[in-house]
Structures are given as C-alpha cells and as structure tokens.
C-alpha cells in the first residue's frame, strides 16, 4: 500500500467513526429529551399519548439533525 492509499483508508475510518459518534449522540439526546418530556411517570409500558408524543419528538429531532448535517456537509464541500 502506498501512502495515498493509507491516507485514504485512515480518512475513511475517521469519517465512519464520526458518523457513528453523531448517530450515538443523536440517539442519546432523543432518549434524554423526549423521554423526560413525554413520559412523566415511567411504568411497565407506554400509553398511546406517550407513544405519540415520543414519536413526534423523535421526528422533530431527526429532522433538525438532518438539516444541520446537510448544511454542514454542504459548507464543507464548498470550502474544499
């Protein structure tokens, strides 16, 4: 392997790790925020209203996260 191949592989691994870390952080934030907001008294199962609240909260977080990610990626691509 030449140095360019090694560099490309390292960059690929760093990008993959970055994506995994972002996904993990997103899931943690969703669980933290949405659970606290939607499940005031945890029990053995979620009520219909808790499920609806949690689903809507998750969708909002995912949408915002996707928008921020897309904007950031576009900005990085313009700067290259």
BELJO-V52162 format. One record per residue. N is the residue number from 1. D_LAST is the distance of its C-alpha to the last C-alpha in whole Angstrom. Layout:
# BELJO-V52162
((N D_LAST) (N D_LAST))
This chain:
# BELJO-V52162
((1 26) (2 24) (3 21) (4 18) (5 20) (6 21) (7 17) (8 16) (9 19) (10 19) (11 15) (12 17) (13 20) (14 18) (15 16) (16 19) (17 21) (18 19) (19 20) (20 23) (21 23) (22 22) (23 25) (24 27) (25 27) (26 27) (27 30) (28 31) (29 31) (30 32) (31 35) (32 36) (33 35) (34 37) (35 40) (36 41) (37 41) (38 42) (39 45) (40 47) (41 50) (42 48) (43 51) (44 51) (45 49) (46 47) (47 49) (48 48) (49 47) (50 45) (51 43) (52 42) (53 41) (54 39) (55 37) (56 37) (57 35) (58 33) (59 32) (60 31) (61 29) (62 27) (63 26) (64 25) (65 23) (66 21) (67 20) (68 19) (69 17) (70 16) (71 15) (72 13) (73 11) (74 10) (75 9) (76 7) (77 5) (78 6) (79 4) (80 0))
